[in-house]
């Protein structure tokens, strides 16, 4: 069975045709618009572009938001326009294909557990650094969703009281200090006011060349990543933590420092086993792959 996984993020919509071995055979991409009907149109468009080239049986959508227990609707998405929206049914009607929804970090964690960094972990935690932070917890390979399907929303842990405002309505959330968006914001605060704006990817590229502001911004991200990982480890005590999302493509610039800060900050430091903190092996395809795997299993 061949399925399409679609990663619906705050800045882009990426679709991939995925086979049973977790290989992405073909891809399509579009930009994320701010209005829900337009967003569903983009999702349908990228899926159709793949379906025109390949036979497709089902579609899995990895969404940065709260998913209903039946995996048909989006309750709330901080960086997307959906609120109490029956997304799966509306997209399925457009495409004439069965559609399943999953939280993007849950989907990425499933992909990494089947084919990547979380393989074999009895308790595995996924931290996906992209536009924001997605979190997922797997226990014996199964997604832990909490009582209402929204756990664990790690990106909106408040790390800094009265800190940077967040799209969720709070201030000081972890993802406002540790994400691609946060990396760009930190770099901007360290540069002249009239300097051209940078994306997180451009900050990472500048850090590789030794740009002082970019290097400091990357060090700040490493600090906050370690800080948040220590809190997550205190709560969940995972065996393995996989760091994924688009920011993980630059893991060599921050992950060692983040590991060190996590190891020093976690409760009982020096007197307890530590989680192995690994880069996600599937890169930013993990959400697509996991969504496609889940669609194949549940809709096949």
Residue, then its C-alpha position, 0 to 999 in steps of 0.5 A: x500500500x502506498x500512502x501520502x504523508x503531508x506535513x502541515x507546518x506553520x510556514x510550508x505544506x510538504x507532501x511525500x509518497x511513502x512506501x512500506x519501508x519508510x522511503x520517500x519516493x516523491x515530494x511536493x510542496x506549497x506555502x502555508x496560507x493564513x486562511x483555512x479554506x486556502x490551506x485546505x486547497x494547498x493540501x489538496x493541491x500538493x496531494x493531487x500533484x503526487x496522485x497524478x504521478x502515482x497510485x495512492x490509497x490514503x493520506x495522512x496529515x501531520x498537523x501542528x495542533x490539537x487533534x480530536x480523539x477520532x483523528x478527524x478534526x483539529x481542535x486548536x492549532x497555534x500557528x494554523x487557522x483551524x479552530x474546531x475544524x473537521x479537516x479530515x472530512x473536508x480534505x477527503x471530500x476534495x481528494x476522494x481519498x481516505x484521510x487521517x489526522x495526527x499531531x505532527x510531533x506524534x507522526x514524527x515520533x512514529x516515523x522515528x520509532x519505525x525507521x530512525x532514532x527511537x527504534x527499540x526505545x521503550x520510552x521515547x520522547x520526540x522534540x521537533x524544532x521547527x516554526x515552534x516545538x512539537x513534542x511526542x511521547x511513545x510508550x512501548x511504541x504507542x503514542x501517549x495522548x493523555x486524557x483528551x488527546x493533546x499530550x504532551x504539548x511541550x512547546x508551550x511549557x512556560x520557561x520564562x515568566x513574562x517572556x516573549x509573547x506566544x501565538x498560543x496566548x501565553x508568554x515565555x513558552x519554550x518554543x519562543x526561545x528554542x525553535x527556528x522562529x526563536x533563532x531568528x528572533x534572538x539573532x535579530x535582537x543581537x543585530x543592528x535595528x536596520x539589519x535585514x531580517x533573517x530566517x532560522x536557516x539563514x542564522x544557522x548558515x551565518x553561524x557556520x561562517x562564524x558570524x558573532x550574532x548568529x553564533x550567540x543566537x545558536x548558543x542561546x538556543x542550545x541553552x534553552x533546549x537543554x533547559x527544556x529537555x531537563x524539565x521533560x526528563x524530570x517528568x517522563x524519564x525517557x530512554x531516548x530523546x530524538x531531536x527533529x524538525x527543520x532546526x535539527x539539520x543544524x544539530x552539529x551547531x547546538x546539540x552537544x552544548x544542549x546535551x551538556x546543559x541538560x545533563x547538568x540541569x536535570x534533577x539528580x544530575x550525576x546520580x541517575x541515568x540520562x536519556x540518550x539525546x540523538x538527532x532524528x535520523x529521518x530529518x524533516x521527513x519524519x512527520x511525513x513518513x509517520x503520517x503515511x505509516x499511520x494512514x496505511x495502518x489505520x485506513x488500509 
